[in-house]
Each structure stands twice: as C-alpha cells, then as structure tokens.
C-alpha cells in the first residue's frame, strides 16, 4: 500500500492521523504541520501556500453555508445532505473572472453595444452589481470606478448599503434614478439594497 507523505515533515501520513487538505490541489499534510507548510484559510477554504498565491478572492456567501452544511460526522443522521442549488450558485460565483476597468469596458461594449439614442427597439440591457459594504465609506470609490468604465449600465444594483431610504438623496449617481429599500431594524451593517435605473428607462 502506497502511503501519502506530508511534505513539510517528510513523514508518512498514517490512517487515523489528523490531516488537512488543500481544497484546490487536494494535497494533504498533517494538521500539526499547517504553519510550516504555509496553509491558510481563504474564502472559507483551506489552501496550501502555492494555491493561495494564485487564488483571486471573490464574493461567495454560499461557500461558508455549504461548509456549515457539510457535516464530517458520518453518524450524523440529521445532516441536511447536499444541496445542488447552493452548490450551483457557489460554483457560478467561483467561476467569475476578475477584470481591469479597461478590460471590463471592452467586454461589456462587445456584449451590449451602446445605444446613444436609447431607441425602444434596443434589446440590450446591461447591469452592474456590487456589494458596496456601506455607502458611507465606499460610495465615492464606486463613482470613481463607474467613471473609469465608459459604458453606461442600464441598471446598477448595490447590496449592503447600510443606508435608509430617507438618506438616498445623499448618494446619487448622475443620469440615474435611485430606489432604496429600508434597512433591517436593529442592524447597522450588512443590510439595505438599492437600485439605480438609467434616466432613459421608464
């Protein structure tokens, strides 16, 4: 029988020993060797040093939920089991690509040609969504990012605005009408959504 070797200590990994596995390349090590191996948790996943250096973090709230549902106790009869819907959503977010402003502008421009006259026959509708993590600290950065992208999106969606509807006038985007939903009572962070709809859309 071929035994797997823990690279940090160069010793065999025996049956019953606590192990830690990189969730990207699947390399396994002794749990006690994780510091010397450079293992670290990123986006709710344990990764080896090499994989963590090549990994681009992305917003994926489903990954943590899936990890919580995946019970490692084989005797847990009350486990929820696999949820294909959650796993599919998580995979979609993991498959998202990272773009520079210029690359994103070029890509969106090819997919949704700009209709300068806003004629009714235009079948393209481009949307831009971002988890802003608080208008108070990040709204100005959003305006800068939108300025760098030449394409004018038809709809801009914001999550976690932490902003109530009466304060929406403080956070306006030129050329858009804003619609805010009231934040959850008792929460000051991680709540509130908003939509900005281009003026030419009725």
C-alpha positions in Angstrom: 0.0 0.0 0.0 1.4 3.4 -1.0 1.2 6.0 1.8 0.9 9.7 1.2 3.9 11.7 2.5 3.5 15.0 4.4 5.8 17.4 2.5 6.6 19.7 5.5 7.9 16.9 7.8 8.6 14.3 5.1 6.9 11.6 7.2 4.1 9.2 6.1 0.5 10.1 6.7 -0.9 7.1 8.6 -4.5 6.1 9.0 -6.2 7.9 11.8 -3.8 10.8 11.9 -5.5 14.3 11.7 -4.9 15.7 8.3 -5.5 19.0 6.5 -6.2 19.0 2.7 -5.8 21.9 0.3 -9.2 22.4 -1.2 -7.8 23.4 -4.5 -5.0 21.0 -5.4 -6.0 18.4 -2.8 -2.5 17.9 -1.3 -2.7 16.6 2.2 -0.5 17.3 5.3 -0.5 16.5 9.0 -2.7 19.1 10.8 0.1 20.0 13.1 2.3 20.9 10.1 -0.1 23.6 8.7 2.0 26.5 9.8 5.3 25.3 8.4 3.5 24.3 5.2 2.1 27.8 4.8 -1.6 26.6 4.8 -4.1 29.3 5.4 -7.9 29.8 5.2 -9.1 32.0 2.3 -12.7 32.5 1.4 -13.7 29.7 3.8 -11.3 27.3 2.2 -8.0 25.8 3.4 -5.3 26.3 0.8 -1.6 25.5 0.5 0.9 28.3 0.1 1.2 27.9 -3.7 -2.6 27.8 -4.4 -3.2 30.7 -2.1 -0.7 32.9 -4.0 -2.5 32.1 -7.3 -6.0 32.5 -5.9 -8.1 35.6 -6.6 -10.6 36.1 -3.7 -14.2 36.6 -4.8 -17.5 37.3 -3.1 -19.2 34.0 -2.4 -21.5 33.9 0.6 -22.7 30.4 -0.4 -19.3 28.7 0.2 -19.5 29.3 4.0 -23.0 28.0 4.1 -22.1 24.8 2.2 -19.2 24.2 4.6 -21.6 24.5 7.5 -24.0 22.0 6.0 -21.3 19.5 5.2 -21.0 17.6 8.4 -17.9 15.4 8.7 -19.6 13.2 11.3 -20.7 10.1 9.4 -23.0 9.2 12.2 -25.0 12.5 12.0 -28.4 11.2 10.8 -29.8 14.7 10.9 -27.5 16.2 8.3 -29.1 18.2 5.6 -27.2 16.5 2.8 -26.0 18.1 -0.4 -27.9 21.0 -1.8 -27.4 21.1 -5.6 -28.9 24.6 -5.8 -26.4 26.1 -3.3 -23.5 24.3 -4.9 -24.5 25.5 -8.3 -24.7 29.1 -7.1 -21.4 28.8 -5.3 -19.7 27.4 -8.4 -21.1 30.2 -10.6 -19.5 32.8 -8.3 -16.2 30.9 -8.1 -16.1 30.8 -11.9 -16.4 34.6 -12.2 -13.4 36.4 -13.7 -11.5 39.4 -12.5 -11.3 42.4 -14.9 -9.5 45.6 -15.0 -11.6 48.7 -15.8 -10.4 48.8 -19.4 -11.0 45.1 -20.0 -14.4 45.2 -18.4 -15.3 48.2 -20.5 -14.2 46.4 -23.7 -16.0 43.2 -22.8 -19.3 44.9 -21.9 -19.1 47.1 -25.0 -18.9 44.0 -27.2 -21.8 42.3 -25.5 -24.0 45.3 -25.2 -23.4 48.0 -27.9 -24.1 51.4 -26.6 -27.5 52.8 -27.9 -26.8 56.5 -27.8 -30.3 57.4 -28.9 -31.9 55.0 -26.4 -34.4 53.8 -29.1 -37.2 51.4 -27.9 -36.0 48.7 -30.2 -32.7 48.2 -28.4 -32.7 44.6 -26.9 -29.6 45.1 -24.8 -29.9 45.6 -21.0 -26.6 45.8 -19.1 -26.5 45.6 -15.3 -23.8 46.3 -12.7 -23.9 44.8 -9.2 -21.6 45.4 -6.3 -21.6 44.6 -2.6 -20.7 48.1 -1.5 -20.3 47.3 2.2 -21.5 50.6 3.3 -22.3 53.8 1.3 -20.7 56.0 3.9 -17.2 54.5 3.3 -17.3 53.2 -0.3 -19.8 55.3 -2.4 -17.1 57.7 -3.6 -15.0 54.8 -4.7 -18.0 53.4 -6.7 -18.4 56.7 -8.5 -14.7 56.6 -9.4 -15.0 53.1 -10.7 -18.0 53.9 -12.8 -16.2 56.9 -14.2 -13.4 54.7 -15.4 -15.8 52.5 -17.2 -17.1 54.3 -20.3 -20.1 52.0 -20.7 -23.3 53.4 -19.1 -25.1 50.5 -17.4 -28.9 50.5 -17.6 -29.2 49.3 -14.0 -26.8 49.4 -11.1 -27.5 47.3 -8.0 -26.0 47.8 -4.6 -26.1 45.4 -1.6 -25.3 46.2 2.0 -25.7 50.0 1.6 -26.3 50.4 5.3 -28.5 53.4 4.2 -32.2 54.0 4.8 -34.5 55.4 2.2 -34.7 58.9 3.6 -30.9 59.3 3.1 -30.8 58.2 -0.5 -30.5 61.7 -1.8 -27.0 61.9 -0.3 -25.9 59.1 -2.6 -26.9 60.0 -6.2 -25.4 58.9 -9.5 -25.8 61.4 -12.3 -28.1 60.1 -15.0 -29.9 57.6 -12.7 -33.0 57.4 -10.6 -32.4 55.7 -7.2 -34.7 53.3 -5.3 -33.7 52.3 -1.8 -35.2 49.6 0.4 -35.3 50.3 4.2 -32.6 48.6 6.2 -33.4 45.8 8.7 -34.3 47.1 12.1 -31.6 46.8 14.7 -28.8 46.2 12.1 -26.3 48.9 11.3 -24.1 46.8 8.9 -24.8 44.2 6.2 -28.3 45.4 5.4 -30.0 47.6 2.8 -30.2 47.3 -1.0 -30.6 49.9 -3.8 -31.2 50.1 -7.5 -30.1 52.9 -9.8 -32.1 52.9 -13.0 -30.9 55.0 -16.0 -32.9 58.0 -16.8 -33.9 56.8 -20.3 -35.7 53.8 -18.8 -39.3 54.5 -17.9 
